[in-house]
Amino acid sequence: MEMIQVTSSTINAIGYDDQAGTLRVEFIKSGTYDYYSVSQDIYYAFLSAPSKGQFHNLYIKKGGFSYSRV
């Protein structure tokens, strides 16, 4: 999965597998996590969000997606 580095105080990089619907988030301090059944729209909104950490908290973490640590 290709990872795109982002500007954030909490997130280092974001990747997405569109066939599997898996979003990968590499955090600066807490490791890398995969989130499942994430739409491509959410992924693109995440990439364009002015605050990646805030977007993650509001739409990914609280969005009810199942996840696992990579």
mmCIF file as Biopython writes it, N, C-alpha, C and O atoms, coordinates in Angstrom:
data_model
#
loop_
_atom_site.group_PDB
_atom_site.id
_atom_site.type_symbol
_atom_site.label_atom_id
_atom_site.label_alt_id
_atom_site.label_comp_id
_atom_site.label_asym_id
_atom_site.label_entity_id
_atom_site.label_seq_id
_atom_site.pdbx_PDB_ins_code
_atom_site.Cartn_x
_atom_site.Cartn_y
_atom_site.Cartn_z
_atom_site.occupancy
_atom_site.B_iso_or_equiv
_atom_site.auth_seq_id
_atom_site.auth_asym_id
_atom_site.pdbx_PDB_model_num
ATOM 1   N N  . MET A ? 1  ? 0.852   -1.179 0.000  1.0 0.0 1  A 1 
ATOM 2   C CA . MET A ? 1  ? 0.000   0.000  0.000  1.0 0.0 1  A 1 
ATOM 3   C C  . MET A ? 1  ? 0.897   1.241  0.000  1.0 0.0 1  A 1 
ATOM 4   O O  . MET A ? 1  ? 1.811   1.365  0.816  1.0 0.0 1  A 1 
ATOM 5   N N  . GLU A ? 2  ? 0.620   2.140  -0.917 1.0 0.0 2  A 1 
ATOM 6   C CA . GLU A ? 2  ? 1.393   3.384  -0.994 1.0 0.0 2  A 1 
ATOM 7   C C  . GLU A ? 2  ? 0.961   4.306  0.143  1.0 0.0 2  A 1 
ATOM 8   O O  . GLU A ? 2  ? -0.229  4.538  0.358  1.0 0.0 2  A 1 
ATOM 9   N N  . MET A ? 3  ? 1.945   4.823  0.861  1.0 0.0 3  A 1 
ATOM 10  C CA . MET A ? 3  ? 1.685   5.746  1.956  1.0 0.0 3  A 1 
ATOM 11  C C  . MET A ? 3  ? 2.049   7.158  1.512  1.0 0.0 3  A 1 
ATOM 12  O O  . MET A ? 3  ? 3.083   7.376  0.881  1.0 0.0 3  A 1 
ATOM 13  N N  . ILE A ? 4  ? 1.193   8.102  1.849  1.0 0.0 4  A 1 
ATOM 14  C CA . ILE A ? 4  ? 1.423   9.505  1.512  1.0 0.0 4  A 1 
ATOM 15  C C  . ILE A ? 4  ? 1.737   10.258 2.798  1.0 0.0 4  A 1 
ATOM 16  O O  . ILE A ? 4  ? 0.929   10.280 3.727  1.0 0.0 4  A 1 
ATOM 17  N N  . GLN A ? 5  ? 2.901   10.870 2.845  1.0 0.0 5  A 1 
ATOM 18  C CA . GLN A ? 5  ? 3.262   11.650 4.026  1.0 0.0 5  A 1 
ATOM 19  C C  . GLN A ? 5  ? 2.395   12.888 4.089  1.0 0.0 5  A 1 
ATOM 20  O O  . GLN A ? 5  ? 2.120   13.527 3.073  1.0 0.0 5  A 1 
ATOM 21  N N  . VAL A ? 6  ? 1.965   13.223 5.311  1.0 0.0 6  A 1 
ATOM 22  C CA . VAL A ? 6  ? 1.095   14.374 5.523  1.0 0.0 6  A 1 
ATOM 23  C C  . VAL A ? 6  ? 1.706   15.294 6.573  1.0 0.0 6  A 1 
ATOM 24  O O  . VAL A ? 6  ? 2.565   14.892 7.358  1.0 0.0 6  A 1 
ATOM 25  N N  . THR A ? 7  ? 1.243   16.524 6.564  1.0 0.0 7  A 1 
ATOM 26  C CA . THR A ? 7  ? 1.671   17.495 7.562  1.0 0.0 7  A 1 
ATOM 27  C C  . THR A ? 7  ? 0.689   17.438 8.719  1.0 0.0 7  A 1 
ATOM 28  O O  . THR A ? 7  ? -0.478  17.803 8.579  1.0 0.0 7  A 1 
ATOM 29  N N  . SER A ? 8  ? 1.178   16.976 9.862  1.0 0.0 8  A 1 
ATOM 30  C CA . SER A ? 8  ? 0.330   16.823 11.044 1.0 0.0 8  A 1 
ATOM 31  C C  . SER A ? 8  ? 1.229   16.678 12.257 1.0 0.0 8  A 1 
ATOM 32  O O  . SER A ? 8  ? 2.358   16.199 12.150 1.0 0.0 8  A 1 
ATOM 33  N N  . SER A ? 9  ? 0.730   17.092 13.404 1.0 0.0 9  A 1 
ATOM 34  C CA . SER A ? 9  ? 1.498   16.917 14.634 1.0 0.0 9  A 1 
ATOM 35  C C  . SER A ? 9  ? 1.307   15.519 15.223 1.0 0.0 9  A 1 
ATOM 36  O O  . SER A ? 9  ? 2.035   15.138 16.140 1.0 0.0 9  A 1 
ATOM 37  N N  . THR A ? 10 ? 0.346   14.752 14.717 1.0 0.0 10 A 1 
ATOM 38  C CA . THR A ? 10 ? 0.083   13.412 15.262 1.0 0.0 10 A 1 
ATOM 39  C C  . THR A ? 10 ? 0.190   12.286 14.233 1.0 0.0 10 A 1 
ATOM 40  O O  . THR A ? 10 ? 0.396   11.131 14.607 1.0 0.0 10 A 1 
ATOM 41  N N  . ILE A ? 11 ? 0.054   12.603 12.953 1.0 0.0 11 A 1 
ATOM 42  C CA . ILE A ? 11 ? 0.019   11.582 11.910 1.0 0.0 11 A 1 
ATOM 43  C C  . ILE A ? 11 ? 1.165   11.801 10.932 1.0 0.0 11 A 1 
ATOM 44  O O  . ILE A ? 11 ? 1.387   12.915 10.458 1.0 0.0 11 A 1 
ATOM 45  N N  . ASN A ? 12 ? 1.889   10.728 10.636 1.0 0.0 12 A 1 
ATOM 46  C CA . ASN A ? 12 ? 3.020   10.802 9.721  1.0 0.0 12 A 1 
ATOM 47  C C  . ASN A ? 12 ? 2.614   10.535 8.272  1.0 0.0 12 A 1 
ATOM 48  O O  . ASN A ? 12 ? 3.055   11.234 7.360  1.0 0.0 12 A 1 
ATOM 49  N N  . ALA A ? 13 ? 1.765   9.512  8.064  1.0 0.0 13 A 1 
ATOM 50  C CA . ALA A ? 13 ? 1.409   9.129  6.699  1.0 0.0 13 A 1 
ATOM 51  C C  . ALA A ? 13 ? 0.050   8.441  6.676  1.0 0.0 13 A 1 
ATOM 52  O O  . ALA A ? 13 ? -0.409  7.892  7.677  1.0 0.0 13 A 1 
ATOM 53  N N  . ILE A ? 14 ? -0.583  8.487  5.495  1.0 0.0 14 A 1 
ATOM 54  C CA . ILE A ? 14 ? -1.892  7.887  5.285  1.0 0.0 14 A 1 
ATOM 55  C C  . ILE A ? 14 ? -1.839  7.098  3.973  1.0 0.0 14 A 1 
ATOM 56  O O  . ILE A ? 14 ? -1.280  7.560  2.979  1.0 0.0 14 A 1 
ATOM 57  N N  . GLY A ? 15 ? -2.434  5.895  3.991  1.0 0.0 15 A 1 
ATOM 58  C CA . GLY A ? 15 ? -2.513  5.093  2.777  1.0 0.0 15 A 1 
ATOM 59  C C  . GLY A ? 15 ? -3.898  4.495  2.641  1.0 0.0 15 A 1 
ATOM 60  O O  . GLY A ? 15 ? -4.665  4.459  3.603  1.0 0.0 15 A 1 
ATOM 61  N N  . TYR A ? 16 ? -4.218  4.022  1.437  1.0 0.0 16 A 1 
ATOM 62  C CA . TYR A ? 16 ? -5.547  3.463  1.200  1.0 0.0 16 A 1 
ATOM 63  C C  . TYR A ? 16 ? -5.484  2.376  0.146  1.0 0.0 16 A 1 
ATOM 64  O O  . TYR A ? 16 ? -4.873  2.554  -0.908 1.0 0.0 16 A 1 
ATOM 65  N N  . ASP A ? 17 ? -6.119  1.248  0.435  1.0 0.0 17 A 1 
ATOM 66  C CA . ASP A ? 17 ? -6.279  0.158  -0.523 1.0 0.0 17 A 1 
ATOM 67  C C  . ASP A ? 17 ? -7.729  0.186  -0.981 1.0 0.0 17 A 1 
ATOM 68  O O  . ASP A ? 17 ? -8.618  -0.251 -0.250 1.0 0.0 17 A 1 
ATOM 69  N N  . ASP A ? 18 ? -7.975  0.693  -2.180 1.0 0.0 18 A 1 
ATOM 70  C CA . ASP A ? 18 ? -9.355  0.882  -2.630 1.0 0.0 18 A 1 
ATOM 71  C C  . ASP A ? 18 ? -10.076 -0.438 -2.893 1.0 0.0 18 A 1 
ATOM 72  O O  . ASP A ? 18 ? -11.298 -0.503 -2.759 1.0 0.0 18 A 1 
ATOM 73  N N  . GLN A ? 19 ? -9.355  -1.477 -3.261 1.0 0.0 19 A 1 
ATOM 74  C CA . GLN A ? 19 ? -10.006 -2.766 -3.498 1.0 0.0 19 A 1 
ATOM 75  C C  . GLN A ? 19 ? -10.513 -3.376 -2.195 1.0 0.0 19 A 1 
ATOM 76  O O  . GLN A ? 19 ? -11.592 -3.968 -2.163 1.0 0.0 19 A 1 
ATOM 77  N N  . ALA A ? 20 ? -9.746  -3.235 -1.130 1.0 0.0 20 A 1 
ATOM 78  C CA . ALA A ? 20 ? -10.134 -3.800 0.164  1.0 0.0 20 A 1 
ATOM 79  C C  . ALA A ? 20 ? -10.907 -2.806 1.026  1.0 0.0 20 A 1 
ATOM 80  O O  . ALA A ? 20 ? -11.564 -3.202 1.989  1.0 0.0 20 A 1 
ATOM 81  N N  . GLY A ? 21 ? -10.835 -1.517 0.689  1.0 0.0 21 A 1 
ATOM 82  C CA . GLY A ? 21 ? -11.477 -0.501 1.514  1.0 0.0 21 A 1 
ATOM 83  C C  . GLY A ? 21 ? -10.769 -0.306 2.837  1.0 0.0 21 A 1 
ATOM 84  O O  . GLY A ? 21 ? -11.388 0.006  3.853  1.0 0.0 21 A 1 
ATOM 85  N N  . THR A ? 22 ? -9.449  -0.498 2.807  1.0 0.0 22 A 1 
ATOM 86  C CA . THR A ? 22 ? -8.655  -0.402 4.034  1.0 0.0 22 A 1 
ATOM 87  C C  . THR A ? 22 ? -7.862  0.901  4.054  1.0 0.0 22 A 1 
ATOM 88  O O  . THR A ? 22 ? -7.124  1.217  3.121  1.0 0.0 22 A 1 
ATOM 89  N N  . LEU A ? 23 ? -8.032  1.637  5.130  1.0 0.0 23 A 1 
ATOM 90  C CA . LEU A ? 23 ? -7.301  2.876  5.365  1.0 0.0 23 A 1 
ATOM 91  C C  . LEU A ? 23 ? -6.187  2.580  6.358  1.0 0.0 23 A 1 
ATOM 92  O O  . LEU A ? 23 ? -6.437  2.007  7.418  1.0 0.0 23 A 1 
ATOM 93  N N  . ARG A ? 24 ? -4.966  2.963  6.026  1.0 0.0 24 A 1 
ATOM 94  C CA . ARG A ? 24 ? -3.825  2.775  6.935  1.0 0.0 24 A 1 
ATOM 95  C C  . ARG A ? 24 ? -3.367  4.145  7.406  1.0 0.0 24 A 1 
ATOM 96  O O  . ARG A ? 24 ? -3.162  5.060  6.609  1.0 0.0 24 A 1 
ATOM 97  N N  . VAL A ? 25 ? -3.211  4.263  8.716  1.0 0.0 25 A 1 
ATOM 98  C CA . VAL A ? 25 ? -2.763  5.514  9.316  1.0 0.0 25 A 1 
ATOM 99  C C  . VAL A ? 25 ? -1.517  5.227  10.153 1.0 0.0 25 A 1 
ATOM 100 O O  . VAL A ? 25 ? -1.540  4.400  11.065 1.0 0.0 25 A 1 
ATOM 101 N N  . GLU A ? 26 ? -0.436  5.923  9.826  1.0 0.0 26 A 1 
ATOM 102 C CA . GLU A ? 26 ? 0.818   5.803  10.568 1.0 0.0 26 A 1 
ATOM 103 C C  . GLU A ? 26 ? 0.931   7.019  11.484 1.0 0.0 26 A 1 
ATOM 104 O O  . GLU A ? 26 ? 1.129   8.148  11.036 1.0 0.0 26 A 1 
ATOM 105 N N  . PHE A ? 27 ? 0.800   6.751  12.773 1.0 0.0 27 A 1 
ATOM 106 C CA . PHE A ? 27 ? 0.883   7.822  13.758 1.0 0.0 27 A 1 
ATOM 107 C C  . PHE A ? 27 ? 2.334   8.067  14.135 1.0 0.0 27 A 1 
ATOM 108 O O  . PHE A ? 27 ? 3.164   7.162  14.051 1.0 0.0 27 A 1 
ATOM 109 N N  . ILE A ? 28 ? 2.635   9.269  14.543 1.0 0.0 28 A 1 
ATOM 110 C CA . ILE A ? 28 ? 4.005   9.634  14.909 1.0 0.0 28 A 1 
ATOM 111 C C  . ILE A ? 28 ? 4.454   8.885  16.161 1.0 0.0 28 A 1 
ATOM 112 O O  . ILE A ? 28 ? 5.594   8.428  16.229 1.0 0.0 28 A 1 
ATOM 113 N N  . LYS A ? 29 ? 3.577   8.755  17.148 1.0 0.0 29 A 1 
ATOM 114 C CA . LYS A ? 29 ? 3.977   8.157  18.423 1.0 0.0 29 A 1 
ATOM 115 C C  . LYS A ? 29 ? 3.384   6.789  18.724 1.0 0.0 29 A 1 
ATOM 116 O O  . LYS A ? 29 ? 3.967   6.024  19.492 1.0 0.0 29 A 1 
ATOM 117 N N  . SER A ? 30 ? 2.238   6.464  18.137 1.0 0.0 30 A 1 
ATOM 118 C CA . SER A ? 30 ? 1.544   5.248  18.604 1.0 0.0 30 A 1 
ATOM 119 C C  . SER A ? 30 ? 1.465   4.110  17.590 1.0 0.0 30 A 1 
ATOM 120 O O  . SER A ? 30 ? 0.679   3.181  17.779 1.0 0.0 30 A 1 
ATOM 121 N N  . GLY A ? 31 ? 2.252   4.160  16.528 1.0 0.0 31 A 1 
ATOM 122 C CA . GLY A ? 31 ? 2.291   3.045  15.590 1.0 0.0 31 A 1 
ATOM 123 C C  . GLY A ? 31 ? 1.363   3.212  14.400 1.0 0.0 31 A 1 
ATOM 124 O O  . GLY A ? 31 ? 0.877   4.307  14.120 1.0 0.0 31 A 1 
ATOM 125 N N  . THR A ? 32 ? 1.127   2.106  13.706 1.0 0.0 32 A 1 
ATOM 126 C CA . THR A ? 32 ? 0.350   2.103  12.472 1.0 0.0 32 A 1 
ATOM 127 C C  . THR A ? 32 ? -0.888  1.242  12.657 1.0 0.0 32 A 1 
ATOM 128 O O  . THR A ? 32 ? -0.834  0.163  13.248 1.0 0.0 32 A 1 
ATOM 129 N N  . TYR A ? 33 ? -2.013  1.747  12.136 1.0 0.0 33 A 1 
ATOM 130 C CA . TYR A ? 33 ? -3.298  1.054  12.275 1.0 0.0 33 A 1 
ATOM 131 C C  . TYR A ? 33 ? -3.990  0.965  10.926 1.0 0.0 33 A 1 
ATOM 132 O O  . TYR A ? 33 ? -3.910  1.880  10.107 1.0 0.0 33 A 1 
ATOM 133 N N  . ASP A ? 34 ? -4.675  -0.161 10.708 1.0 0.0 34 A 1 
ATOM 134 C CA . ASP A ? 34 ? -5.543  -0.331 9.552  1.0 0.0 34 A 1 
ATOM 135 C C  . ASP A ? 34 ? -6.990  -0.206 10.003 1.0 0.0 34 A 1 
ATOM 136 O O  . ASP A ? 34 ? -7.386  -0.777 11.019 1.0 0.0 34 A 1 
ATOM 137 N N  . TYR A ? 35 ? -7.770  0.543  9.243  1.0 0.0 35 A 1 
ATOM 138 C CA . TYR A ? 35 ? -9.206  0.716  9.483  1.0 0.0 35 A 1 
ATOM 139 C C  . TYR A ? 35 ? -9.936  0.107  8.295  1.0 0.0 35 A 1 
ATOM 140 O O  . TYR A ? 35 ? -9.560  0.341  7.146  1.0 0.0 35 A 1 
ATOM 141 N N  . TYR A ? 36 ? -10.982 -0.677 8.569  1.0 0.0 36 A 1 
ATOM 142 C CA . TYR A ? 36 ? -11.637 -1.475 7.538  1.0 0.0 36 A 1 
ATOM 143 C C  . TYR A ? 36 ? -12.986 -0.903 7.116  1.0 0.0 36 A 1 
ATOM 144 O O  . TYR A ? 36 ? -13.662 -0.220 7.885  1.0 0.0 36 A 1 
ATOM 145 N N  . SER A ? 37 ? -13.357 -1.202 5.871  1.0 0.0 37 A 1 
ATOM 146 C CA . SER A ? 37 ? -14.626 -0.768 5.274  1.0 0.0 37 A 1 
ATOM 147 C C  . SER A ? 37 ? -14.744 0.755  5.221  1.0 0.0 37 A 1 
ATOM 148 O O  . SER A ? 37 ? -15.806 1.319  5.485  1.0 0.0 37 A 1 
ATOM 149 N N  . VAL A ? 38 ? -13.650 1.398  4.880  1.0 0.0 38 A 1 
ATOM 150 C CA . VAL A ? 38 ? -13.608 2.855  4.761  1.0 0.0 38 A 1 
ATOM 151 C C  . VAL A ? 38 ? -13.815 3.215  3.289  1.0 0.0 38 A 1 
ATOM 152 O O  . VAL A ? 38 ? -13.150 2.664  2.412  1.0 0.0 38 A 1 
ATOM 153 N N  . SER A ? 39 ? -14.726 4.130  3.025  1.0 0.0 39 A 1 
ATOM 154 C CA . SER A ? 39 ? -14.996 4.520  1.644  1.0 0.0 39 A 1 
ATOM 155 C C  . SER A ? 39 ? -13.872 5.398  1.100  1.0 0.0 39 A 1 
ATOM 156 O O  . SER A ? 39 ? -13.126 6.031  1.846  1.0 0.0 39 A 1 
ATOM 157 N N  . GLN A ? 40 ? -13.783 5.412  -0.213 1.0 0.0 40 A 1 
ATOM 158 C CA . GLN A ? 40 ? -12.796 6.250  -0.883 1.0 0.0 40 A 1 
ATOM 159 C C  . GLN A ? 40 ? -13.071 7.734  -0.602 1.0 0.0 40 A 1 
ATOM 160 O O  . GLN A ? 40 ? -12.137 8.531  -0.511 1.0 0.0 40 A 1 
ATOM 161 N N  . ASP A ? 41 ? -14.336 8.099  -0.468 1.0 0.0 41 A 1 
ATOM 162 C CA . ASP A ? 41 ? -14.696 9.485  -0.152 1.0 0.0 41 A 1 
ATOM 163 C C  . ASP A ? 41 ? -14.107 9.931  1.182  1.0 0.0 41 A 1 
ATOM 164 O O  . ASP A ? 41 ? -13.605 11.048 1.307  1.0 0.0 41 A 1 
ATOM 165 N N  . ILE A ? 42 ? -14.174 9.052  2.175  1.0 0.0 42 A 1 
ATOM 166 C CA . ILE A ? 42 ? -13.596 9.360  3.498  1.0 0.0 42 A 1 
ATOM 167 C C  . ILE A ? 42 ? -12.085 9.536  3.363  1.0 0.0 42 A 1 
ATOM 168 O O  . ILE A ? 42 ? -11.510 10.462 3.935  1.0 0.0 42 A 1 
ATOM 169 N N  . TYR A ? 43 ? -11.446 8.648  2.609  1.0 0.0 43 A 1 
ATOM 170 C CA . TYR A ? 43 ? -10.002 8.733  2.408  1.0 0.0 43 A 1 
ATOM 171 C C  . TYR A ? 43 ? -9.600  10.078 1.797  1.0 0.0 43 A 1 
ATOM 172 O O  . TYR A ? 43 ? -8.691  10.743 2.293  1.0 0.0 43 A 1 
ATOM 173 N N  . TYR A ? 44 ? -10.277 10.471 0.728  1.0 0.0 44 A 1 
ATOM 174 C CA . TYR A ? 44 ? -9.928  11.744 0.080  1.0 0.0 44 A 1 
ATOM 175 C C  . TYR A ? 44 ? -10.237 12.947 0.969  1.0 0.0 44 A 1 
ATOM 176 O O  . TYR A ? 44 ? -9.498  13.932 0.960  1.0 0.0 44 A 1 
ATOM 177 N N  . ALA A ? 45 ? -11.305 12.872 1.721  1.0 0.0 45 A 1 
ATOM 178 C CA . ALA A ? 45 ? -11.622 13.944 2.667  1.0 0.0 45 A 1 
ATOM 179 C C  . ALA A ? 45 ? -10.543 14.032 3.744  1.0 0.0 45 A 1 
ATOM 180 O O  . ALA A ? 45 ? -10.161 15.126 4.159  1.0 0.0 45 A 1 
ATOM 181 N N  . PHE A ? 46 ? -10.054 12.878 4.194  1.0 0.0 46 A 1 
ATOM 182 C CA . PHE A ? 46 ? -8.989  12.814 5.194  1.0 0.0 46 A 1 
ATOM 183 C C  . PHE A ? 46 ? -7.730  13.480 4.648  1.0 0.0 46 A 1 
ATOM 184 O O  . PHE A ? 46 ? -7.111  14.297 5.330  1.0 0.0 46 A 1 
ATOM 185 N N  . LEU A ? 47 ? -7.355  13.134 3.426  1.0 0.0 47 A 1 
ATOM 186 C CA . LEU A ? 47 ? -6.154  13.723 2.822  1.0 0.0 47 A 1 
ATOM 187 C C  . LEU A ? 47 ? -6.251  15.236 2.680  1.0 0.0 47 A 1 
ATOM 188 O O  . LEU A ? 47 ? -5.252  15.940 2.829  1.0 0.0 47 A 1 
ATOM 189 N N  . SER A ? 48 ? -7.442  15.737 2.394  1.0 0.0 48 A 1 
ATOM 190 C CA . SER A ? 48 ? -7.584  17.175 2.165  1.0 0.0 48 A 1 
ATOM 191 C C  . SER A ? 48 ? -7.965  17.961 3.416  1.0 0.0 48 A 1 
ATOM 192 O O  . SER A ? 48 ? -8.047  19.188 3.369  1.0 0.0 48 A 1 
ATOM 193 N N  . ALA A ? 49 ? -8.196  17.281 4.522  1.0 0.0 49 A 1 
ATOM 194 C CA . ALA A ? 49 ? -8.580  17.965 5.764  1.0 0.0 49 A 1 
ATOM 195 C C  . ALA A ? 49 ? -7.445  18.862 6.257  1.0 0.0 49 A 1 
ATOM 196 O O  . ALA A ? 49 ? -6.285  18.450 6.240  1.0 0.0 49 A 1 
ATOM 197 N N  . PRO A ? 50 ? -7.763  20.081 6.694  1.0 0.0 50 A 1 
ATOM 198 C CA . PRO A ? 50 ? -6.717  20.968 7.203  1.0 0.0 50 A 1 
ATOM 199 C C  . PRO A ? 50 ? -6.069  20.441 8.485  1.0 0.0 50 A 1 
ATOM 200 O O  . PRO A ? 50 ? -4.889  20.685 8.735  1.0 0.0 50 A 1 
ATOM 201 N N  . SER A ? 51 ? -6.847  19.717 9.295  1.0 0.0 51 A 1 
ATOM 202 C CA . SER A ? 51 ? -6.307  19.103 10.508 1.0 0.0 51 A 1 
ATOM 203 C C  . SER A ? 51 ? -6.530  17.598 10.428 1.0 0.0 51 A 1 
ATOM 204 O O  . SER A ? 51 ? -7.641  17.109 10.634 1.0 0.0 51 A 1 
ATOM 205 N N  . LYS A ? 52 ? -5.457  16.877 10.126 1.0 0.0 52 A 1 
ATOM 206 C CA . LYS A ? 52 ? -5.563  15.420 9.997  1.0 0.0 52 A 1 
ATOM 207 C C  . LYS A ? 52 ? -5.939  14.760 11.322 1.0 0.0 52 A 1 
ATOM 208 O O  . LYS A ? 52 ? -6.737  13.824 11.341 1.0 0.0 52 A 1 
ATOM 209 N N  . GLY A ? 53 ? -5.373  15.239 12.426 1.0 0.0 53 A 1 
ATOM 210 C CA . GLY A ? 53 ? -5.683  14.668 13.735 1.0 0.0 53 A 1 
ATOM 211 C C  . GLY A ? 53 ? -7.138  14.867 14.116 1.0 0.0 53 A 1 
ATOM 212 O O  . GLY A ? 53 ? -7.780  13.951 14.631 1.0 0.0 53 A 1 
ATOM 213 N N  . GLN A ? 54 ? -7.655  16.047 13.868 1.0 0.0 54 A 1 
ATOM 214 C CA . GLN A ? 54 ? -9.051  16.329 14.176 1.0 0.0 54 A 1 
ATOM 215 C C  . GLN A ? 54 ? -9.981  15.495 13.289 1.0 0.0 54 A 1 
ATOM 216 O O  . GLN A ? 54 ? -10.981 14.963 13.770 1.0 0.0 54 A 1 
ATOM 217 N N  . PHE A ? 55 ? -9.661  15.380 12.017 1.0 0.0 55 A 1 
ATOM 218 C CA . PHE A ? 55 ? -10.470 14.574 11.113 1.0 0.0 55 A 1 
ATOM 219 C C  . PHE A ? 55 ? -10.474 13.122 11.575 1.0 0.0 55 A 1 
ATOM 220 O O  . PHE A ? 55 ? -11.520 12.473 11.603 1.0 0.0 55 A 1 
ATOM 221 N N  . HIS A ? 56 ? -9.297  12.617 11.938 1.0 0.0 56 A 1 
ATOM 222 C CA . HIS A ? 56 ? -9.208  11.229 12.409 1.0 0.0 56 A 1 
ATOM 223 C C  . HIS A ? 56 ? -10.097 11.017 13.628 1.0 0.0 56 A 1 
ATOM 224 O O  . HIS A ? 56 ? -10.848 10.044 13.693 1.0 0.0 56 A 1 
ATOM 225 N N  . ASN A ? 57 ? -10.011 11.919 14.585 1.0 0.0 57 A 1 
ATOM 226 C CA . ASN A ? 57 ? -10.818 11.776 15.801 1.0 0.0 57 A 1 
ATOM 227 C C  . ASN A ? 57 ? -12.315 11.815 15.510 1.0 0.0 57 A 1 
ATOM 228 O O  . ASN A ? 57 ? -13.072 11.013 16.058 1.0 0.0 57 A 1 
ATOM 229 N N  . LEU A ? 58 ? -12.742 12.729 14.664 1.0 0.0 58 A 1 
ATOM 230 C CA . LEU A ? 58 ? -14.173 12.918 14.409 1.0 0.0 58 A 1 
ATOM 231 C C  . LEU A ? 58 ? -14.782 11.873 13.475 1.0 0.0 58 A 1 
ATOM 232 O O  . LEU A ? 58 ? -15.900 11.412 13.706 1.0 0.0 58 A 1 
ATOM 233 N N  . TYR A ? 59 ? -14.055 11.499 12.425 1.0 0.0 59 A 1 
ATOM 234 C CA . TYR A ? 59 ? -14.660 10.682 11.378 1.0 0.0 59 A 1 
ATOM 235 C C  . TYR A ? 59 ? -14.128 9.255  11.280 1.0 0.0 59 A 1 
ATOM 236 O O  . TYR A ? 59 ? -14.814 8.378  10.755 1.0 0.0 59 A 1 
ATOM 237 N N  . ILE A ? 60 ? -12.931 9.011  11.772 1.0 0.0 60 A 1 
ATOM 238 C CA . ILE A ? 60 ? -12.366 7.660  11.706 1.0 0.0 60 A 1 
ATOM 239 C C  . ILE A ? 60 ? -12.514 6.966  13.063 1.0 0.0 60 A 1 
ATOM 240 O O  . ILE A ? 60 ? -13.152 5.919  13.173 1.0 0.0 60 A 1 
ATOM 241 N N  . LYS A ? 61 ? -11.922 7.560  14.074 1.0 0.0 61 A 1 
ATOM 242 C CA . LYS A ? 61 ? -11.959 6.951  15.416 1.0 0.0 61 A 1 
ATOM 243 C C  . LYS A ? 61 ? -13.387 6.830  15.945 1.0 0.0 61 A 1 
ATOM 244 O O  . LYS A ? 61 ? -13.773 5.777  16.453 1.0 0.0 61 A 1 
ATOM 245 N N  . LYS A ? 62 ? -14.161 7.887  15.831 1.0 0.0 62 A 1 
ATOM 246 C CA . LYS A ? 62 ? -15.544 7.872  16.324 1.0 0.0 62 A 1 
ATOM 247 C C  . LYS A ? 62 ? -16.538 7.397  15.272 1.0 0.0 62 A 1 
ATOM 248 O O  . LYS A ? 62 ? -17.743 7.345  15.520 1.0 0.0 62 A 1 
ATOM 249 N N  . GLY A ? 63 ? -16.017 7.048  14.083 1.0 0.0 63 A 1 
ATOM 250 C CA . GLY A ? 63 ? -16.870 6.616  12.988 1.0 0.0 63 A 1 
ATOM 251 C C  . GLY A ? 63 ? -17.310 5.155  13.066 1.0 0.0 63 A 1 
ATOM 252 O O  . GLY A ? 63 ? -18.099 4.697  12.240 1.0 0.0 63 A 1 
ATOM 253 N N  . GLY A ? 64 ? -16.804 4.429  14.054 1.0 0.0 64 A 1 
ATOM 254 C CA . GLY A ? 64 ? -17.226 3.049  14.247 1.0 0.0 64 A 1 
ATOM 255 C C  . GLY A ? 64 ? -16.537 2.037  13.354 1.0 0.0 64 A 1 
ATOM 256 O O  . GLY A ? 64 ? -17.000 0.901  13.250 1.0 0.0 64 A 1 
ATOM 257 N N  . PHE A ? 65 ? -15.435 2.415  12.702 1.0 0.0 65 A 1 
ATOM 258 C CA . PHE A ? 65 ? -14.726 1.471  11.858 1.0 0.0 65 A 1 
ATOM 259 C C  . PHE A ? 65 ? -13.961 0.462  12.709 1.0 0.0 65 A 1 
ATOM 260 O O  . PHE A ? 65 ? -13.352 0.827  13.714 1.0 0.0 65 A 1 
ATOM 261 N N  . SER A ? 66 ? -13.994 -0.799 12.307 1.0 0.0 66 A 1 
ATOM 262 C CA . SER A ? 66 ? -13.153 -1.781 12.986 1.0 0.0 66 A 1 
ATOM 263 C C  . SER A ? 66 ? -11.715 -1.523 12.558 1.0 0.0 66 A 1 
ATOM 264 O O  . SER A ? 66 ? -11.466 -0.996 11.474 1.0 0.0 66 A 1 
ATOM 265 N N  . TYR A ? 67 ? -10.772 -1.896 13.418 1.0 0.0 67 A 1 
ATOM 266 C CA . TYR A ? 67 ? -9.381  -1.580 13.144 1.0 0.0 67 A 1 
ATOM 267 C C  . TYR A ? 67 ? -8.460  -2.602 13.805 1.0 0.0 67 A 1 
ATOM 268 O O  . TYR A ? 67 ? -8.883  -3.366 14.673 1.0 0.0 67 A 1 
ATOM 269 N N  . SER A ? 68 ? -7.230  -2.605 13.394 1.0 0.0 68 A 1 
ATOM 270 C CA . SER A ? 68 ? -6.210  -3.428 14.042 1.0 0.0 68 A 1 
ATOM 271 C C  . SER A ? 68 ? -4.860  -2.728 13.900 1.0 0.0 68 A 1 
ATOM 272 O O  . SER A ? 68 ? -4.632  -1.954 12.970 1.0 0.0 68 A 1 
ATOM 273 N N  . ARG A ? 69 ? -3.983  -3.021 14.842 1.0 0.0 69 A 1 
ATOM 274 C CA . ARG A ? 69 ? -2.631  -2.465 14.776 1.0 0.0 69 A 1 
ATOM 275 C C  . ARG A ? 69 ? -1.815  -3.303 13.809 1.0 0.0 69 A 1 
ATOM 276 O O  . ARG A ? 69 ? -1.903  -4.531 13.815 1.0 0.0 69 A 1 
ATOM 277 N N  . VAL A ? 70 ? -1.031  -2.649 12.987 1.0 0.0 70 A 1 
ATOM 278 C CA . VAL A ? 70 ? -0.219  -3.353 11.982 1.0 0.0 70 A 1 
ATOM 279 C C  . VAL A ? 70 ? 1.133   -3.699 12.575 1.0 0.0 70 A 1 
ATOM 280 O O  . VAL A ? 70 ? 1.971   -4.295 11.898 1.0 0.0 70 A 1 
#
